[in-house]
Amino acid sequence: MTETEALHLAASVQKACIEAALAGYENAALSGLCQEGAIEAAISAIQMLDLDALATISGNPQDPM
């Protein structure tokens, strides 16, 4: 993997994590969870990211590690 590809993959992962965390937090907050619960939901959303899909989006369908 070239440095450019690695940076593209890292940016894709960063974007996906931010989007997942924001969506998880918002959904939890709308459901009435306290701030701590909403943060836990945001972290859970990041943990559930489909890494295979991120590798494909980055143009590298192989294992990103």
All heavy atoms as TSV, in Angstrom:
chain	resi	resn	atom	element	x	y	z
A	1	MET	N	N	0.855	-1.172	0.000
A	1	MET	CA	C	0.000	0.000	0.000
A	1	MET	C	C	0.900	1.234	0.000
A	1	MET	O	O	1.817	1.341	0.798
A	1	MET	CB	C	-0.897	-0.017	1.242
A	1	MET	CG	C	-1.731	1.235	1.419
A	1	MET	SD	S	-2.778	1.274	2.911
A	1	MET	CE	C	-3.916	-0.028	2.582
A	2	THR	N	N	0.601	2.140	-0.896
A	2	THR	CA	C	1.397	3.368	-0.973
A	2	THR	C	C	0.986	4.315	0.152
A	2	THR	O	O	-0.052	4.127	0.796
A	2	THR	CB	C	1.194	4.076	-2.323
A	2	THR	OG1	O	-0.155	4.565	-2.378
A	2	THR	CG2	C	1.468	3.151	-3.495
A	3	GLU	N	N	1.790	5.332	0.345
A	3	GLU	CA	C	1.475	6.320	1.375
A	3	GLU	C	C	0.158	7.034	1.057
A	3	GLU	O	O	-0.651	7.289	1.956
A	3	GLU	CB	C	2.607	7.337	1.503
A	3	GLU	CG	C	2.370	8.343	2.619
A	3	GLU	CD	C	3.521	9.315	2.799
A	3	GLU	OE1	O	4.604	9.098	2.222
A	3	GLU	OE2	O	3.331	10.305	3.517
A	4	THR	N	N	-0.072	7.334	-0.206
A	4	THR	CA	C	-1.316	7.994	-0.619
A	4	THR	C	C	-2.517	7.104	-0.331
A	4	THR	O	O	-3.537	7.572	0.173
A	4	THR	CB	C	-1.265	8.349	-2.118
A	4	THR	OG1	O	-0.150	9.219	-2.331
A	4	THR	CG2	C	-2.533	9.030	-2.572
A	5	GLU	N	N	-2.392	5.819	-0.636
A	5	GLU	CA	C	-3.483	4.875	-0.356
A	5	GLU	C	C	-3.735	4.754	1.141
A	5	GLU	O	O	-4.878	4.689	1.581
A	5	GLU	CB	C	-3.166	3.503	-0.948
A	5	GLU	CG	C	-3.176	3.467	-2.458
A	5	GLU	CD	C	-2.634	2.172	-3.022
A	5	GLU	OE1	O	-1.799	1.511	-2.357
A	5	GLU	OE2	O	-3.039	1.830	-4.143
A	6	ALA	N	N	-2.661	4.725	1.918
A	6	ALA	CA	C	-2.790	4.635	3.370
A	6	ALA	C	C	-3.489	5.866	3.929
A	6	ALA	O	O	-4.350	5.760	4.813
A	6	ALA	CB	C	-1.419	4.457	4.012
A	7	LEU	N	N	-3.135	7.038	3.419
A	7	LEU	CA	C	-3.784	8.270	3.871
A	7	LEU	C	C	-5.258	8.293	3.476
A	7	LEU	O	O	-6.108	8.745	4.250
A	7	LEU	CB	C	-3.058	9.490	3.310
A	7	LEU	CG	C	-1.699	9.793	3.934
A	7	LEU	CD1	C	-1.005	10.914	3.155
A	7	LEU	CD2	C	-1.838	10.163	5.390
A	8	HIS	N	N	-5.567	7.789	2.292
A	8	HIS	CA	C	-6.957	7.720	1.849
A	8	HIS	C	C	-7.748	6.769	2.742
A	8	HIS	O	O	-8.870	7.085	3.149
A	8	HIS	CB	C	-7.031	7.264	0.392
A	8	HIS	CG	C	-8.418	7.206	-0.154
A	8	HIS	ND1	N	-9.156	8.330	-0.424
A	8	HIS	CD2	C	-9.216	6.154	-0.441
A	8	HIS	CE1	C	-10.349	7.973	-0.868
A	8	HIS	NE2	N	-10.408	6.651	-0.886
A	9	LEU	N	N	-7.168	5.625	3.073
A	9	LEU	CA	C	-7.827	4.677	3.962
A	9	LEU	C	C	-8.037	5.294	5.342
A	9	LEU	O	O	-9.122	5.199	5.913
A	9	LEU	CB	C	-7.012	3.390	4.078
A	9	LEU	CG	C	-7.543	2.352	5.065
A	9	LEU	CD1	C	-8.952	1.910	4.675
A	9	LEU	CD2	C	-6.604	1.160	5.133
A	10	ALA	N	N	-7.021	5.961	5.866
A	10	ALA	CA	C	-7.132	6.595	7.177
A	10	ALA	C	C	-8.222	7.660	7.185
A	10	ALA	O	O	-9.005	7.753	8.136
A	10	ALA	CB	C	-5.794	7.207	7.580
A	11	ALA	N	N	-8.303	8.449	6.124
A	11	ALA	CA	C	-9.336	9.478	6.032
A	11	ALA	C	C	-10.722	8.849	5.951
A	11	ALA	O	O	-11.678	9.349	6.556
A	11	ALA	CB	C	-9.089	10.375	4.819
A	12	SER	N	N	-10.837	7.740	5.231
A	12	SER	CA	C	-12.117	7.038	5.131
A	12	SER	C	C	-12.549	6.501	6.490
A	12	SER	O	O	-13.720	6.607	6.874
A	12	SER	CB	C	-12.027	5.883	4.130
A	12	SER	OG	O	-11.788	6.353	2.836
A	13	VAL	N	N	-11.609	5.934	7.218
A	13	VAL	CA	C	-11.911	5.400	8.551
A	13	VAL	C	C	-12.295	6.532	9.496
A	13	VAL	O	O	-13.273	6.428	10.241
A	13	VAL	CB	C	-10.719	4.593	9.106
A	13	VAL	CG1	C	-10.919	4.240	10.568
A	13	VAL	CG2	C	-10.504	3.339	8.278
A	14	GLN	N	N	-11.553	7.626	9.451
A	14	GLN	CA	C	-11.852	8.767	10.310
A	14	GLN	C	C	-13.254	9.301	10.037
A	14	GLN	O	O	-14.035	9.533	10.962
A	14	GLN	CB	C	-10.811	9.869	10.085
A	14	GLN	CG	C	-11.045	11.095	10.946
A	14	GLN	CD	C	-10.042	12.191	10.627
A	14	GLN	OE1	O	-9.806	12.501	9.459
A	14	GLN	NE2	N	-9.454	12.769	11.661
A	15	LYS	N	N	-13.590	9.474	8.767
A	15	LYS	CA	C	-14.904	9.989	8.393
A	15	LYS	C	C	-16.005	9.037	8.851
A	15	LYS	O	O	-17.018	9.466	9.404
A	15	LYS	CB	C	-14.972	10.194	6.879
A	15	LYS	CG	C	-16.302	10.738	6.405
A	15	LYS	CD	C	-16.328	10.920	4.897
A	15	LYS	CE	C	-17.717	11.389	4.476
A	15	LYS	NZ	N	-17.888	11.382	3.043
A	16	ALA	N	N	-15.797	7.749	8.630
A	16	ALA	CA	C	-16.805	6.753	9.030
A	16	ALA	C	C	-16.987	6.737	10.544
A	16	ALA	O	O	-18.119	6.620	11.033
A	16	ALA	CB	C	-16.404	5.375	8.526
A	17	CYS	N	N	-15.918	6.873	11.292
A	17	CYS	CA	C	-16.004	6.899	12.761
A	17	CYS	C	C	-16.782	8.116	13.244
A	17	CYS	O	O	-17.628	8.010	14.139
A	17	CYS	CB	C	-14.614	6.888	13.383
A	17	CYS	SG	S	-13.773	5.298	13.267
A	18	ILE	N	N	-16.488	9.258	12.667
A	18	ILE	CA	C	-17.189	10.486	13.063
A	18	ILE	C	C	-18.673	10.376	12.743
A	18	ILE	O	O	-19.525	10.687	13.589
A	18	ILE	CB	C	-16.555	11.720	12.386
A	18	ILE	CG1	C	-15.161	11.973	12.969
A	18	ILE	CG2	C	-17.452	12.953	12.539
A	18	ILE	CD1	C	-14.345	12.993	12.193
A	19	GLU	N	N	-18.991	9.897	11.542
A	19	GLU	CA	C	-20.394	9.749	11.153
A	19	GLU	C	C	-21.121	8.758	12.053
A	19	GLU	O	O	-22.247	9.003	12.486
A	19	GLU	CB	C	-20.505	9.317	9.693
A	19	GLU	CG	C	-20.115	10.406	8.717
A	19	GLU	CD	C	-20.050	9.940	7.273
A	19	GLU	OE1	O	-20.267	8.739	7.004
A	19	GLU	OE2	O	-19.776	10.785	6.402
A	20	ALA	N	N	-20.473	7.633	12.365
A	20	ALA	CA	C	-21.086	6.626	13.228
A	20	ALA	C	C	-21.293	7.168	14.641
A	20	ALA	O	O	-22.347	6.948	15.254
A	20	ALA	CB	C	-20.225	5.363	13.267
A	21	ALA	N	N	-20.297	7.868	15.156
A	21	ALA	CA	C	-20.408	8.410	16.511
A	21	ALA	C	C	-21.521	9.455	16.604
A	21	ALA	O	O	-22.316	9.443	17.548
A	21	ALA	CB	C	-19.079	9.023	16.949
A	22	LEU	N	N	-21.574	10.342	15.630
A	22	LEU	CA	C	-22.623	11.369	15.648
A	22	LEU	C	C	-24.012	10.744	15.553
A	22	LEU	O	O	-24.931	11.132	16.289
A	22	LEU	CB	C	-22.404	12.370	14.513
A	22	LEU	CG	C	-21.220	13.319	14.675
A	22	LEU	CD1	C	-21.004	14.118	13.387
A	22	LEU	CD2	C	-21.420	14.246	15.849
A	23	ALA	N	N	-24.170	9.769	14.657
A	23	ALA	CA	C	-25.469	9.115	14.498
A	23	ALA	C	C	-25.842	8.331	15.752
A	23	ALA	O	O	-26.985	8.397	16.223
A	23	ALA	CB	C	-25.453	8.197	13.287
A	24	GLY	N	N	-24.884	7.606	16.314
A	24	GLY	CA	C	-25.147	6.834	17.528
A	24	GLY	C	C	-25.518	7.722	18.693
A	24	GLY	O	O	-26.454	7.430	19.450
A	25	TYR	N	N	-24.801	8.823	18.851
A	25	TYR	CA	C	-25.077	9.752	19.941
A	25	TYR	C	C	-26.459	10.382	19.767
A	25	TYR	O	O	-27.245	10.461	20.707
A	25	TYR	CB	C	-24.001	10.844	19.996
A	25	TYR	CG	C	-24.149	11.759	21.190
A	25	TYR	CD1	C	-23.530	11.460	22.395
A	25	TYR	CD2	C	-24.925	12.922	21.116
A	25	TYR	CE1	C	-23.663	12.284	23.498
A	25	TYR	CE2	C	-25.064	13.751	22.215
A	25	TYR	CZ	C	-24.434	13.434	23.398
A	25	TYR	OH	O	-24.587	14.251	24.486
A	26	GLU	N	N	-26.744	10.837	18.552
A	26	GLU	CA	C	-28.026	11.486	18.287
A	26	GLU	C	C	-29.198	10.530	18.526
A	26	GLU	O	O	-30.178	10.902	19.173
A	26	GLU	CB	C	-28.069	12.008	16.859
A	26	GLU	CG	C	-29.352	12.746	16.526
A	26	GLU	CD	C	-29.370	13.299	15.113
A	26	GLU	OE1	O	-28.290	13.498	14.531
A	26	GLU	OE2	O	-30.468	13.528	14.598
A	27	ASN	N	N	-29.081	9.307	18.033
A	27	ASN	CA	C	-30.151	8.332	18.225
A	27	ASN	C	C	-30.367	8.022	19.699
A	27	ASN	O	O	-31.502	7.903	20.160
A	27	ASN	CB	C	-29.856	7.043	17.453
A	27	ASN	CG	C	-29.977	7.225	15.960
A	27	ASN	OD1	O	-30.654	8.119	15.478
A	27	ASN	ND2	N	-29.293	6.368	15.213
A	28	ALA	N	N	-29.281	7.887	20.437
A	28	ALA	CA	C	-29.383	7.594	21.870
A	28	ALA	C	C	-29.993	8.767	22.621
A	28	ALA	O	O	-30.844	8.577	23.491
A	28	ALA	CB	C	-28.010	7.250	22.434
A	29	ALA	N	N	-29.578	9.966	22.285
A	29	ALA	CA	C	-30.112	11.150	22.959
A	29	ALA	C	C	-31.597	11.316	22.668
A	29	ALA	O	O	-32.388	11.645	23.567
A	29	ALA	CB	C	-29.337	12.399	22.540
A	30	LEU	N	N	-31.997	11.067	21.419
A	30	LEU	CA	C	-33.413	11.157	21.061
A	30	LEU	C	C	-34.239	10.081	21.756
A	30	LEU	O	O	-35.439	10.265	21.980
A	30	LEU	CB	C	-33.592	11.053	19.543
A	30	LEU	CG	C	-33.103	12.246	18.732
A	30	LEU	CD1	C	-33.172	11.950	17.235
A	30	LEU	CD2	C	-33.907	13.496	19.064
A	31	SER	N	N	-33.597	8.972	22.098
A	31	SER	CA	C	-34.291	7.893	22.796
A	31	SER	C	C	-34.376	8.142	24.291
A	31	SER	O	O	-34.938	7.331	25.019
A	31	SER	CB	C	-33.574	6.563	22.535
A	31	SER	OG	O	-33.630	6.234	21.164
A	32	GLY	N	N	-33.769	9.217	24.749
A	32	GLY	CA	C	-33.874	9.586	26.151
A	32	GLY	C	C	-32.719	9.144	27.029
A	32	GLY	O	O	-32.788	9.296	28.250
A	33	LEU	N	N	-31.664	8.603	26.447
A	33	LEU	CA	C	-30.525	8.214	27.268
A	33	LEU	C	C	-29.819	9.455	27.806
A	33	LEU	O	O	-29.827	10.514	27.178
A	33	LEU	CB	C	-29.524	7.386	26.453
A	33	LEU	CG	C	-29.800	5.889	26.424
A	33	LEU	CD1	C	-30.579	5.564	25.168
A	33	LEU	CD2	C	-28.516	5.117	26.466
A	34	CYS	N	N	-29.196	9.293	28.953
A	34	CYS	CA	C	-28.406	10.380	29.523
A	34	CYS	C	C	-27.150	10.572	28.669
A	34	CYS	O	O	-26.872	9.786	27.765
A	34	CYS	CB	C	-28.022	10.057	30.965
A	34	CYS	SG	S	-26.932	8.622	31.132
A	35	GLN	N	N	-26.372	11.596	28.977
A	35	GLN	CA	C	-25.178	11.895	28.185
A	35	GLN	C	C	-24.202	10.721	28.195
A	35	GLN	O	O	-23.651	10.358	27.160
A	35	GLN	CB	C	-24.493	13.151	28.700
A	35	GLN	CG	C	-23.305	13.564	27.845
A	35	GLN	CD	C	-22.696	14.887	28.280
A	35	GLN	OE1	O	-23.112	15.471	29.262
A	35	GLN	NE2	N	-21.717	15.348	27.547
A	36	GLU	N	N	-24.011	10.119	29.355
A	36	GLU	CA	C	-23.084	8.988	29.445
A	36	GLU	C	C	-23.567	7.822	28.580
A	36	GLU	O	O	-22.782	7.193	27.871
A	36	GLU	CB	C	-22.936	8.537	30.891
A	36	GLU	CG	C	-21.925	7.419	31.076
A	36	GLU	CD	C	-21.740	7.041	32.534
A	36	GLU	OE1	O	-21.781	7.939	33.395
A	36	GLU	OE2	O	-21.566	5.840	32.796
A	37	GLY	N	N	-24.850	7.541	28.607
A	37	GLY	CA	C	-25.406	6.474	27.787
A	37	GLY	C	C	-25.286	6.781	26.300
A	37	GLY	O	O	-25.027	5.883	25.492
A	38	ALA	N	N	-25.482	8.035	25.951
A	38	ALA	CA	C	-25.370	8.436	24.548
A	38	ALA	C	C	-23.930	8.295	24.062
A	38	ALA	O	O	-23.694	7.880	22.927
A	38	ALA	CB	C	-25.868	9.871	24.366
A	39	ILE	N	N	-22.976	8.609	24.919
A	39	ILE	CA	C	-21.564	8.446	24.550
A	39	ILE	C	C	-21.237	6.965	24.378
A	39	ILE	O	O	-20.546	6.578	23.435
A	39	ILE	CB	C	-20.638	9.116	25.584
A	39	ILE	CG1	C	-20.790	10.639	25.493
A	39	ILE	CG2	C	-19.185	8.688	25.394
A	39	ILE	CD1	C	-20.091	11.410	26.574
A	40	GLU	N	N	-21.755	6.122	25.260
A	40	GLU	CA	C	-21.539	4.683	25.124
A	40	GLU	C	C	-22.148	4.173	23.816
A	40	GLU	O	O	-21.559	3.316	23.152
A	40	GLU	CB	C	-22.129	3.942	26.314
A	40	GLU	CG	C	-21.342	4.146	27.599
A	40	GLU	CD	C	-21.971	3.465	28.801
A	40	GLU	OE1	O	-22.889	2.627	28.627
A	40	GLU	OE2	O	-21.540	3.765	29.922
A	41	ALA	N	N	-23.304	4.693	23.440
A	41	ALA	CA	C	-23.933	4.305	22.179
A	41	ALA	C	C	-23.086	4.760	20.990
A	41	ALA	O	O	-22.970	4.043	20.001
A	41	ALA	CB	C	-25.338	4.893	22.085
A	42	ALA	N	N	-22.487	5.933	21.100
A	42	ALA	CA	C	-21.617	6.436	20.027
A	42	ALA	C	C	-20.398	5.538	19.865
A	42	ALA	O	O	-20.007	5.198	18.738
A	42	ALA	CB	C	-21.194	7.871	20.323
A	43	ILE	N	N	-19.800	5.142	20.968
A	43	ILE	CA	C	-18.638	4.247	20.917
A	43	ILE	C	C	-19.035	2.896	20.337
A	43	ILE	O	O	-18.319	2.324	19.510
A	43	ILE	CB	C	-18.004	4.101	22.316
A	43	ILE	CG1	C	-17.366	5.435	22.728
A	43	ILE	CG2	C	-16.971	2.967	22.347
A	43	ILE	CD1	C	-16.942	5.501	24.179
A	44	SER	N	N	-20.186	2.405	20.731
A	44	SER	CA	C	-20.685	1.141	20.198
A	44	SER	C	C	-20.891	1.222	18.686
A	44	SER	O	O	-20.583	0.272	17.952
A	44	SER	CB	C	-21.995	0.762	20.887
A	44	SER	OG	O	-22.510	-0.430	20.365
A	45	ALA	N	N	-21.384	2.352	18.221
A	45	ALA	CA	C	-21.586	2.532	16.781
A	45	ALA	C	C	-20.261	2.463	16.033
A	45	ALA	O	O	-20.181	1.882	14.945
A	45	ALA	CB	C	-22.283	3.860	16.507
A	46	ILE	N	N	-19.211	3.020	16.605
A	46	ILE	CA	C	-17.886	2.949	15.983
A	46	ILE	C	C	-17.401	1.499	15.963
A	46	ILE	O	O	-16.850	1.030	14.964
A	46	ILE	CB	C	-16.874	3.852	16.715
A	46	ILE	CG1	C	-17.262	5.323	16.552
A	46	ILE	CG2	C	-15.442	3.599	16.211
A	46	ILE	CD1	C	-16.479	6.260	17.439
A	47	GLN	N	N	-17.619	0.774	17.058
A	47	GLN	CA	C	-17.178	-0.610	17.131
A	47	GLN	C	C	-17.889	-1.498	16.118
A	47	GLN	O	O	-17.346	-2.520	15.703
A	47	GLN	CB	C	-17.397	-1.162	18.545
A	47	GLN	CG	C	-16.489	-0.523	19.571
A	47	GLN	CD	C	-16.851	-0.899	21.001
A	47	GLN	OE1	O	-18.003	-1.154	21.316
A	47	GLN	NE2	N	-15.849	-0.927	21.864
A	48	MET	N	N	-19.074	-1.114	15.687
A	48	MET	CA	C	-19.849	-1.918	14.751
A	48	MET	C	C	-19.591	-1.555	13.281
A	48	MET	O	O	-20.231	-2.106	12.387
A	48	MET	CB	C	-21.345	-1.791	15.053
A	48	MET	CG	C	-21.724	-2.426	16.374
A	48	MET	SD	S	-23.500	-2.475	16.688
A	48	MET	CE	C	-23.912	-0.738	16.771
A	49	LEU	N	N	-18.652	-0.659	13.018
A	49	LEU	CA	C	-18.343	-0.289	11.639
A	49	LEU	C	C	-17.914	-1.511	10.834
A	49	LEU	O	O	-17.205	-2.382	11.328
A	49	LEU	CB	C	-17.215	0.741	11.595
A	49	LEU	CG	C	-17.591	2.170	11.921
A	49	LEU	CD1	C	-16.339	3.027	12.002
A	49	LEU	CD2	C	-18.553	2.726	10.900
A	50	ASP	N	N	-18.338	-1.571	9.587
A	50	ASP	CA	C	-17.984	-2.652	8.674
A	50	ASP	C	C	-16.627	-2.331	8.048
A	50	ASP	O	O	-16.533	-1.553	7.095
A	50	ASP	CB	C	-19.066	-2.797	7.606
A	50	ASP	CG	C	-18.812	-3.941	6.654
A	50	ASP	OD1	O	-17.746	-4.586	6.747
A	50	ASP	OD2	O	-19.699	-4.189	5.809
A	51	LEU	N	N	-15.569	-2.917	8.588
A	51	LEU	CA	C	-14.222	-2.602	8.117
A	51	LEU	C	C	-13.982	-3.108	6.703
A	51	LEU	O	O	-13.219	-2.496	5.947
A	51	LEU	CB	C	-13.182	-3.174	9.079
A	51	LEU	CG	C	-13.224	-2.612	10.499
A	51	LEU	CD1	C	-12.132	-3.248	11.349
A	51	LEU	CD2	C	-13.101	-1.103	10.501
A	52	ASP	N	N	-14.625	-4.210	6.323
A	52	ASP	CA	C	-14.480	-4.694	4.952
A	52	ASP	C	C	-15.023	-3.665	3.964
A	52	ASP	O	O	-14.432	-3.428	2.914
A	52	ASP	CB	C	-15.210	-6.022	4.765
A	52	ASP	CG	C	-14.523	-7.160	5.497
A	52	ASP	OD1	O	-13.287	-7.098	5.689
A	52	ASP	OD2	O	-15.216	-8.124	5.881
A	53	ALA	N	N	-16.141	-3.045	4.305
A	53	ALA	CA	C	-16.714	-2.020	3.431
A	53	ALA	C	C	-15.784	-0.815	3.341
A	53	ALA	O	O	-15.617	-0.234	2.266
A	53	ALA	CB	C	-18.081	-1.586	3.940
A	54	LEU	N	N	-15.159	-0.441	4.442
A	54	LEU	CA	C	-14.222	0.686	4.416
A	54	LEU	C	C	-13.010	0.369	3.548
A	54	LEU	O	O	-12.522	1.235	2.822
A	54	LEU	CB	C	-13.765	1.043	5.832
A	54	LEU	CG	C	-14.805	1.738	6.696
A	54	LEU	CD1	C	-14.303	1.855	8.124
A	54	LEU	CD2	C	-15.144	3.102	6.136
A	55	ALA	N	N	-12.530	-0.854	3.611
A	55	ALA	CA	C	-11.382	-1.238	2.780
A	55	ALA	C	C	-11.760	-1.169	1.308
A	55	ALA	O	O	-10.962	-0.730	0.474
A	55	ALA	CB	C	-10.907	-2.633	3.144
A	56	THR	N	N	-12.995	-1.561	0.978
A	56	THR	CA	C	-13.460	-1.503	-0.395
A	56	THR	C	C	-13.607	-0.056	-0.870
A	56	THR	O	O	-13.209	0.283	-1.971
A	56	THR	CB	C	-14.798	-2.247	-0.548
A	56	THR	OG1	O	-14.616	-3.601	-0.136
A	56	THR	CG2	C	-15.298	-2.220	-1.967
A	57	ILE	N	N	-14.160	0.793	-0.008
A	57	ILE	CA	C	-14.316	2.210	-0.336
A	57	ILE	C	C	-12.945	2.843	-0.605
A	57	ILE	O	O	-12.796	3.668	-1.498
A	57	ILE	CB	C	-15.020	2.967	0.814
A	57	ILE	CG1	C	-16.498	2.555	0.874
A	57	ILE	CG2	C	-14.902	4.478	0.640
A	57	ILE	CD1	C	-17.201	3.021	2.128
A	58	SER	N	N	-11.949	2.429	0.146
A	58	SER	CA	C	-10.625	3.020	-0.012
A	58	SER	C	C	-9.914	2.545	-1.275
A	58	SER	O	O	-8.862	3.037	-1.611
A	58	SER	CB	C	-9.760	2.690	1.203
A	58	SER	OG	O	-9.339	1.343	1.152
A	59	GLY	N	N	-10.520	1.578	-1.968
A	59	GLY	CA	C	-9.909	1.068	-3.183
A	59	GLY	C	C	-9.006	-0.116	-2.929
A	59	GLY	O	O	-8.310	-0.577	-3.815
A	60	ASN	N	N	-9.005	-0.633	-1.716
A	60	ASN	CA	C	-8.184	-1.783	-1.369
A	60	ASN	C	C	-9.078	-2.845	-0.743
A	60	ASN	O	O	-9.277	-2.858	0.449
A	60	ASN	CB	C	-7.076	-1.372	-0.380
A	60	ASN	CG	C	-6.153	-2.527	-0.042
A	60	ASN	OD1	O	-6.214	-3.582	-0.664
A	60	ASN	ND2	N	-5.311	-2.321	0.953
A	61	PRO	N	N	-9.593	-3.791	-1.563
A	61	PRO	CA	C	-10.538	-4.770	-1.045
A	61	PRO	C	C	-9.907	-5.817	-0.138
A	61	PRO	O	O	-10.591	-6.628	0.428
A	61	PRO	CB	C	-11.105	-5.425	-2.311
A	61	PRO	CG	C	-10.060	-5.228	-3.331
A	61	PRO	CD	C	-9.376	-3.928	-2.983
A	62	GLN	N	N	-8.599	-5.770	0.051
A	62	GLN	CA	C	-7.937	-6.714	0.935
A	62	GLN	C	C	-7.990	-6.218	2.356
A	62	GLN	O	O	-8.396	-5.097	2.643
A	62	GLN	CB	C	-6.490	-6.889	0.494
A	62	GLN	CG	C	-6.371	-7.425	-0.923
A	62	GLN	CD	C	-4.947	-7.340	-1.440
A	62	GLN	OE1	O	-4.109	-6.657	-0.852
A	62	GLN	NE2	N	-4.675	-8.022	-2.535
A	63	ASP	N	N	-7.551	-7.061	3.269
A	63	ASP	CA	C	-7.495	-6.725	4.689
A	63	ASP	C	C	-6.650	-5.473	4.883
A	63	ASP	O	O	-5.490	-5.438	4.443
A	63	ASP	CB	C	-6.906	-7.897	5.477
A	63	ASP	CG	C	-6.912	-7.653	6.974
A	63	ASP	OD1	O	-7.636	-6.756	7.432
A	63	ASP	OD2	O	-6.207	-8.382	7.688
A	64	PRO	N	N	-7.204	-4.400	5.542
A	64	PRO	CA	C	-6.453	-3.146	5.678
A	64	PRO	C	C	-5.266	-3.242	6.628
A	64	PRO	O	O	-4.475	-2.340	6.713
A	64	PRO	CB	C	-7.491	-2.150	6.174
A	64	PRO	CG	C	-8.544	-2.969	6.815
A	64	PRO	CD	C	-8.539	-4.289	6.078
A	65	MET	N	N	-5.118	-4.297	7.370
A	65	MET	CA	C	-4.031	-4.406	8.328
A	65	MET	C	C	-2.870	-5.111	7.729
A	65	MET	O	O	-2.670	-6.032	7.256
A	65	MET	CB	C	-4.478	-5.146	9.592
A	65	MET	CG	C	-5.480	-4.378	10.375
A	65	MET	SD	S	-4.686	-2.948	11.073
A	65	MET	CE	C	-6.034	-2.098	11.747
